Amino acid sequence: MPEMRNDAGQVAQGYKCDSRCKCGQYPGHLELDKAYLNNEISLQEYADKVGCKSRSSVERHVKGHLPGALLKAKDIKDVANGDSLLDDLKKARERTFSLLDKAEAAADTRVYGAPVAYLKEIREQLKFIAELEGKLASQPQINIALNAEWISLRTTIITALGPFPDARRAVIDALP
């Protein structure tokens, strides 16, 4: 955890927490804050250590009392971990391209295998990189308007509104 300094340049011994904050009053809360931010303990484990009845107290402590710099450092660490994964994947892709070149140059597929296997691997790597970079969605799109359960529910609602023509018309106009 980075050193926190006060206005006089002295190393701070804690953050300013409300006197009602059980987490902030706990003698070892700095180490617990560090452990939580490093994903070493869960909110529930933190709550258990300081004697809170629920993890919502710890959530309030984390959101309201931890310095923004620490929380940003956690976000930066997460981004750095993601960048590292992406870098590793790009290195693996380059190595796969190199092996593909060798497989194509070799007259014997027993040495490097068939080039088509490398092409398949490269395609999968490119797809995964695009997903990590947010350029490709990995989740399927679902059209609820074509779902049989939705069609049945919609029909039931419109039928039930038969005695109320104005409400029925408003619902029909609002539905997809």
Phi and psi in degrees as GROMACS dihedral restraints (atoms count N, CA, C in turn):
[ dihedral_restraints ]
;  ai    aj    ak    al  type     phi  dphi    fc
    3     4     5     6     1   -65.9    20    10
    4     5     6     7     1   150.9    20    10
    6     7     8     9     1   -66.6    20    10
    7     8     9    10     1   136.7    20    10
    9    10    11    12     1  -103.7    20    10
   10    11    12    13     1   128.3    20    10
   12    13    14    15     1  -116.8    20    10
   13    14    15    16     1   146.0    20    10
   15    16    17    18     1   -86.9    20    10
   16    17    18    19     1  -176.2    20    10
   18    19    20    21     1   -61.8    20    10
   19    20    21    22     1   -26.2    20    10
   21    22    23    24     1   -85.8    20    10
   22    23    24    25     1     1.0    20    10
   24    25    26    27     1    85.1    20    10
   25    26    27    28     1     4.3    20    10
   27    28    29    30     1   -84.1    20    10
   28    29    30    31     1   150.3    20    10
   30    31    32    33     1   -66.2    20    10
   31    32    33    34     1   125.8    20    10
   33    34    35    36     1   -75.2    20    10
   34    35    36    37     1   144.6    20    10
   36    37    38    39     1   -94.4    20    10
   37    38    39    40     1    -4.4    20    10
   39    40    41    42     1   178.7    20    10
   40    41    42    43     1   178.0    20    10
   42    43    44    45     1   -99.2    20    10
   43    44    45    46     1   162.3    20    10
   45    46    47    48     1   -78.7    20    10
   46    47    48    49     1   111.7    20    10
   48    49    50    51     1  -117.1    20    10
   49    50    51    52     1   150.0    20    10
   51    52    53    54     1   -59.1    20    10
   52    53    54    55     1   143.6    20    10
   54    55    56    57     1   -63.5    20    10
   55    56    57    58     1   -18.9    20    10
   57    58    59    60     1   -83.5    20    10
   58    59    60    61     1    -8.6    20    10
   60    61    62    63     1   -78.6    20    10
   61    62    63    64     1   107.1    20    10
   63    64    65    66     1   -63.1    20    10
   64    65    66    67     1   -36.2    20    10
   66    67    68    69     1   -64.5    20    10
   67    68    69    70     1   -46.7    20    10
   69    70    71    72     1   -67.5    20    10
   70    71    72    73     1   -23.3    20    10
   72    73    74    75     1   -88.4    20    10
   73    74    75    76     1   -13.7    20    10
   75    76    77    78     1   -68.3    20    10
   76    77    78    79     1   131.1    20    10
   78    79    80    81     1   -56.9    20    10
   79    80    81    82     1   -34.0    20    10
   81    82    83    84     1  -102.4    20    10
   82    83    84    85     1    26.7    20    10
   84    85    86    87     1   -66.1    20    10
   85    86    87    88     1   -27.6    20    10
   87    88    89    90     1   -62.7    20    10
   88    89    90    91     1   -43.1    20    10
   90    91    92    93     1   -68.3    20    10
   91    92    93    94     1   -37.3    20    10
   93    94    95    96     1   -67.1    20    10
   94    95    96    97     1   -39.9    20    10
   96    97    98    99     1   -59.3    20    10
   97    98    99   100     1   -46.2    20    10
   99   100   101   102     1   -61.6    20    10
  100   101   102   103     1   -45.5    20    10
  102   103   104   105     1   -63.4    20    10
  103   104   105   106     1   -40.9    20    10
  105   106   107   108     1   -65.3    20    10
  106   107   108   109     1   -46.9    20    10
  108   109   110   111     1   -64.5    20    10
  109   110   111   112     1   -25.7    20    10
  111   112   113   114     1   -92.1    20    10
  112   113   114   115     1    10.8    20    10
  114   115   116   117     1    59.1    20    10
  115   116   117   118     1    31.2    20    10
  117   118   119   120     1   -89.5    20    10
  118   119   120   121     1   -24.5    20    10
  120   121   122   123     1  -136.4    20    10
  121   122   123   124     1   154.7    20    10
  123   124   125   126     1   -89.1    20    10
  124   125   126   127     1   170.2    20    10
  126   127   128   129     1   -60.0    20    10
  127   128   129   130     1   -38.5    20    10
  129   130   131   132     1   -66.6    20    10
  130   131   132   133     1   -41.0    20    10
  132   133   134   135     1   -63.7    20    10
  133   134   135   136     1   -39.7    20    10
  135   136   137   138     1   -60.5    20    10
  136   137   138   139     1   -49.1    20    10
  138   139   140   141     1   -59.2    20    10
  139   140   141   142     1   -42.1    20    10
  141   142   143   144     1   -62.6    20    10
  142   143   144   145     1   -41.1    20    10
  144   145   146   147     1   -66.0    20    10
  145   146   147   148     1   -38.7    20    10
  147   148   149   150     1   -90.2    20    10
  148   149   150   151     1    -4.5    20    10
  150   151   152   153     1    84.2    20    10
  151   152   153   154     1    24.9    20    10
  153   154   155   156     1   -82.6    20    10
  154   155   156   157     1   149.5    20    10
  156   157   158   159     1   -75.9    20    10
  157   158   159   160     1   -27.8    20    10
  159   160   161   162     1  -142.0    20    10
  160   161   162   163     1   162.4    20    10
  162   163   164   165     1   -76.8    20    10
  163   164   165   166     1   -12.2    20    10
  165   166   167   168     1   -64.1    20    10
  166   167   168   169     1   -30.5    20    10
  168   169   170   171     1   -63.0    20    10
  169   170   171   172     1   -41.3    20    10
  171   172   173   174     1   -68.4    20    10
  172   173   174   175     1   -39.1    20    10
  174   175   176   177     1   -59.3    20    10
  175   176   177   178     1   -43.1    20    10
  177   178   179   180     1   -63.3    20    10
  178   179   180   181     1   -40.5    20    10
  180   181   182   183     1   -61.8    20    10
  181   182   183   184     1   -48.3    20    10
  183   184   185   186     1   -62.8    20    10
  184   185   186   187     1   -46.7    20    10
  186   187   188   189     1   -74.1    20    10
  187   188   189   190     1   -34.2    20    10
  189   190   191   192     1   -99.0    20    10
  190   191   192   193     1   -22.3    20    10
  192   193   194   195     1  -119.3    20    10
  193   194   195   196     1   -25.6    20    10
  195   196   197   198     1   -70.8    20    10
  196   197   198   199     1   139.0    20    10
  198   199   200   201     1   -59.7    20    10
  199   200   201   202     1   141.4    20    10
  201   202   203   204     1   -56.1    20    10
  202   203   204   205     1   -33.3    20    10
  204   205   206   207     1   -61.2    20    10
  205   206   207   208     1   -38.5    20    10
  207   208   209   210     1   -67.7    20    10
  208   209   210   211     1   -42.7    20    10
  210   211   212   213     1   -66.2    20    10
  211   212   213   214     1   -38.2    20    10
  213   214   215   216     1   -66.2    20    10
  214   215   216   217     1   -37.1    20    10
  216   217   218   219     1   -61.8    20    10
  217   218   219   220     1   -37.6    20    10
  219   220   221   222     1   -63.9    20    10
  220   221   222   223     1   -44.1    20    10
  222   223   224   225     1   -62.2    20    10
  223   224   225   226     1   -41.7    20    10
  225   226   227   228     1   -63.4    20    10
  226   227   228   229     1   -39.8    20    10
  228   229   230   231     1   -63.0    20    10
  229   230   231   232     1   -42.2    20    10
  231   232   233   234     1   -62.2    20    10
  232   233   234   235     1   -42.9    20    10
  234   235   236   237     1   -64.5    20    10
  235   236   237   238     1   -42.9    20    10
  237   238   239   240     1   -61.5    20    10
  238   239   240   241     1   -40.7    20    10
  240   241   242   243     1   -62.9    20    10
  241   242   243   244     1   -40.6    20    10
  243   244   245   246     1   -65.4    20    10
  244   245   246   247     1   -41.7    20    10
  246   247   248   249     1   -63.6    20    10
  247   248   249   250     1   -38.8    20    10
  249   250   251   252     1   -62.9    20    10
  250   251   252   253     1   -42.6    20    10
  252   253   254   255     1   -61.7    20    10
  253   254   255   256     1   -43.9    20    10
  255   256   257   258     1   -63.8    20    10
  256   257   258   259     1   -42.5    20    10
  258   259   260   261     1   -61.4    20    10
  259   260   261   262     1   -44.2    20    10
  261   262   263   264     1   -61.7    20    10
  262   263   264   265     1   -40.9    20    10
  264   265   266   267     1   -66.5    20    10
  265   266   267   268     1   -39.2    20    10
  267   268   269   270     1   -66.2    20    10
  268   269   270   271     1   -36.8    20    10
  270   271   272   273     1   -64.9    20    10
  271   272   273   274     1   -41.2    20    10
  273   274   275   276     1   -63.5    20    10
  274   275   276   277     1   -38.0    20    10
  276   277   278   279     1   -63.7    20    10
  277   278   279   280     1   -43.6    20    10
  279   280   281   282     1   -62.0    20    10
  280   281   282   283     1   -39.9    20    10
  282   283   284   285     1   -66.4    20    10
  283   284   285   286     1   -38.6    20    10
  285   286   287   288     1   -64.3    20    10
  286   287   288   289     1   -40.5    20    10
  288   289   290   291     1   -60.9    20    10
  289   290   291   292     1   -41.5    20    10
  291   292   293   294     1   -62.2    20    10
  292   293   294   295     1   -44.3    20    10
  294   295   296   297     1   -66.2    20    10
  295   296   297   298     1   -35.3    20    10
  297   298   299   300     1   -62.0    20    10
  298   299   300   301     1   -45.2    20    10
  300   301   302   303     1   -57.9    20    10
  301   302   303   304     1   -43.3    20    10
  303   304   305   306     1   -66.9    20    10
  304   305   306   307     1   -39.7    20    10
  306   307   308   309     1   -65.2    20    10
  307   308   309   310     1   -39.2    20    10
  309   310   311   312     1   -69.3    20    10
  310   311   312   313     1   -35.2    20    10
  312   313   314   315     1   -75.6    20    10
  313   314   315   316     1   -28.6    20    10
  315   316   317   318     1   -75.1    20    10
  316   317   318   319     1   138.8    20    10
  318   319   320   321     1   -81.2    20    10
  319   320   321   322     1   -18.2    20    10
  321   322   323   324     1  -113.2    20    10
  322   323   324   325     1   118.0    20    10
  324   325   326   327     1   -73.4    20    10
  325   326   327   328     1    -8.7    20    10
  327   328   329   330     1   -70.7    20    10
  328   329   330   331     1   -22.4    20    10
  330   331   332   333     1   -78.5    20    10
  331   332   333   334     1   -54.4    20    10
  333   334   335   336     1  -112.0    20    10
  334   335   336   337     1    -5.4    20    10
  336   337   338   339     1    86.7    20    10
  337   338   339   340     1  -179.4    20    10
  339   340   341   342     1   -77.9    20    10
  340   341   342   343     1   135.9    20    10
  342   343   344   345     1   -56.9    20    10
  343   344   345   346     1   -29.6    20    10
  345   346   347   348     1   -60.8    20    10
  346   347   348   349     1   -32.1    20    10
  348   349   350   351     1   -65.0    20    10
  349   350   351   352     1   -37.3    20    10
  351   352   353   354     1   -69.5    20    10
  352   353   354   355     1   -38.1    20    10
  354   355   356   357     1   -62.8    20    10
  355   356   357   358     1   -40.9    20    10
  357   358   359   360     1   -62.8    20    10
  358   359   360   361     1   -43.9    20    10
  360   361   362   363     1   -63.0    20    10
  361   362   363   364     1   -42.7    20    10
  363   364   365   366     1   -62.4    20    10
  364   365   366   367     1   -42.2    20    10
  366   367   368   369     1   -60.1    20    10
  367   368   369   370     1   -44.6    20    10
  369   370   371   372     1   -63.9    20    10
  370   371   372   373     1   -40.4    20    10
  372   373   374   375     1   -64.3    20    10
  373   374   375   376     1   -44.1    20    10
  375   376   377   378     1   -62.5    20    10
  376   377   378   379     1   -39.1    20    10
  378   379   380   381     1   -63.4    20    10
  379   380   381   382     1   -44.5    20    10
  381   382   383   384     1   -65.9    20    10
  382   383   384   385     1   -41.3    20    10
  384   385   386   387     1   -61.2    20    10
  385   386   387   388     1   -44.4    20    10
  387   388   389   390     1   -61.5    20    10
  388   389   390   391     1   -38.0    20    10
  390   391   392   393     1   -65.2    20    10
  391   392   393   394     1   -44.3    20    10
  393   394   395   396     1   -63.9    20    10
  394   395   396   397     1   -35.9    20    10
  396   397   398   399     1   -82.6    20    10
  397   398   399   400     1    -1.5    20    10
  399   400   401   402     1    78.1    20    10
  400   401   402   403     1    14.7    20    10
  402   403   404   405     1   -89.9    20    10
  403   404   405   406     1   -11.3    20    10
  405   406   407   408     1  -142.4    20    10
  406   407   408   409     1   127.5    20    10
  408   409   410   411     1   -83.3    20    10
  409   410   411   412     1   133.0    20    10
  411   412   413   414     1   -94.9    20    10
  412   413   414   415     1    -9.4    20    10
  414   415   416   417     1   -92.5    20    10
  415   416   417   418     1   138.8    20    10
  417   418   419   420     1   -70.0    20    10
  418   419   420   421     1   150.9    20    10
  420   421   422   423     1   -88.3    20    10
  421   422   423   424     1   136.2    20    10
  423   424   425   426     1  -117.5    20    10
  424   425   426   427     1   129.3    20    10
  426   427   428   429     1  -101.4    20    10
  427   428   429   430     1   103.3    20    10
  429   430   431   432     1   -67.2    20    10
  430   431   432   433     1   -27.1    20    10
  432   433   434   435     1   -62.8    20    10
  433   434   435   436     1   -21.9    20    10
  435   436   437   438     1   -97.8    20    10
  436   437   438   439     1    -3.6    20    10
  438   439   440   441     1   -72.4    20    10
  439   440   441   442     1   129.7    20    10
  441   442   443   444     1   -60.4    20    10
  442   443   444   445     1   -38.7    20    10
  444   445   446   447     1   -65.8    20    10
  445   446   447   448     1   -38.8    20    10
  447   448   449   450     1   -66.6    20    10
  448   449   450   451     1   -42.2    20    10
  450   451   452   453     1   -60.7    20    10
  451   452   453   454     1   -42.5    20    10
  453   454   455   456     1   -64.9    20    10
  454   455   456   457     1   -45.5    20    10
  456   457   458   459     1   -62.7    20    10
  457   458   459   460     1   -44.3    20    10
  459   460   461   462     1   -59.9    20    10
  460   461   462   463     1   -44.2    20    10
  462   463   464   465     1   -62.6    20    10
  463   464   465   466     1   -42.7    20    10
  465   466   467   468     1   -62.1    20    10
  466   467   468   469     1   -43.4    20    10
  468   469   470   471     1   -64.0    20    10
  469   470   471   472     1   -47.2    20    10
  471   472   473   474     1   -65.1    20    10
  472   473   474   475     1   -38.8    20    10
  474   475   476   477     1   -64.5    20    10
  475   476   477   478     1   -43.1    20    10
  477   478   479   480     1   -64.2    20    10
  478   479   480   481     1   -26.5    20    10
  480   481   482   483     1   -87.8    20    10
  481   482   483   484     1     6.5    20    10
  483   484   485   486     1   -50.7    20    10
  484   485   486   487     1   -45.7    20    10
  486   487   488   489     1   -70.4    20    10
  487   488   489   490     1    -7.0    20    10
  489   490   491   492     1  -123.7    20    10
  490   491   492   493     1    78.7    20    10
  492   493   494   495     1   -58.5    20    10
  493   494   495   496     1   -37.4    20    10
  495   496   497   498     1   -66.8    20    10
  496   497   498   499     1   -44.0    20    10
  498   499   500   501     1   -66.1    20    10
  499   500   501   502     1   -40.2    20    10
  501   502   503   504     1   -60.4    20    10
  502   503   504   505     1   -46.4    20    10
  504   505   506   507     1   -62.6    20    10
  505   506   507   508     1   -40.9    20    10
  507   508   509   510     1   -64.8    20    10
  508   509   510   511     1   -40.5    20    10
  510   511   512   513     1   -67.5    20    10
  511   512   513   514     1   -45.0    20    10
  513   514   515   516     1   -59.3    20    10
  514   515   516   517     1   -41.7    20    10
  516   517   518   519     1   -67.9    20    10
  517   518   519   520     1   -29.6    20    10
  519   520   521   522     1   -84.8    20    10
  520   521   522   523     1   -24.0    20    10
  522   523   524   525     1   -80.0    20    10
  523   524   525   526     1   151.2    20    10
